[in-house]
């Protein structure tokens, strides 16, 4: 039963403030629920919704409400506690991968578990992969989990807290030697692997296009695959992403072929995070 249906009689007209969806981060016990309310939502309504959610999902011990949009290089937002107790660090599990994470200190979206599995399932034995904007390591570790014969996964992250969690998550998943954590800015760290990668993953919804230069140069001379993430309005989901990829390919004197294009998640009302997968090949001489 959904929250709105459960609370319709209790809240009456105020049921309009109840979020239609929410995120749960964490395992079977000790999870955190994250909700987004309209700015004008009464505090009384927030408390009623949070308490009802905890009754509906017995594994939730803490409920947070978003107080801001994502800000800064680390893509963090502010939260307020509206119910429950305890710290904000949890152990999250998706498709067999364990992830220790604190959503108040790092960027992490449980909604993208299916997308991470999709990308990881495409990696072939012996590939050398780079994951830019790696966060706490969900893409890198999913790749190592689903393709144990991957040669190496380079995972670059600029947020020191996310990097620290990634290092611990590599240990938790016994991926030492397969996943290489790198703390720093992609602009300065990625050149160490120019010309070495079969595949580059760019899971940053807003701003990844600024790093296409590095992504193309990381690929081997014979080319490879780029998973490019972008945000777009509903009426033009892929137009700008195609344009940005084609423009970079022309600058690199390369050809691209679109392998797939899909909506990953809703970024804002009628604005979506999309992924375009392309095969890059050098231009004919």
Helices and strands as residue ranges (DSSP letters): H 3-11, G 12-17, E 23-25, E 31-35, H 43-56, E 60-66, E 79-84, E 89-94, E 97-102, G 110-112, H 113-120, E 128-132, H 138-146, E 152-157, H 160-172, E 179-183, H 186-189, G 190-193, E 199-202, G 208-211, H 212-218, E 224-233, G 234-236, H 239-251, E 254-268, E 271-282
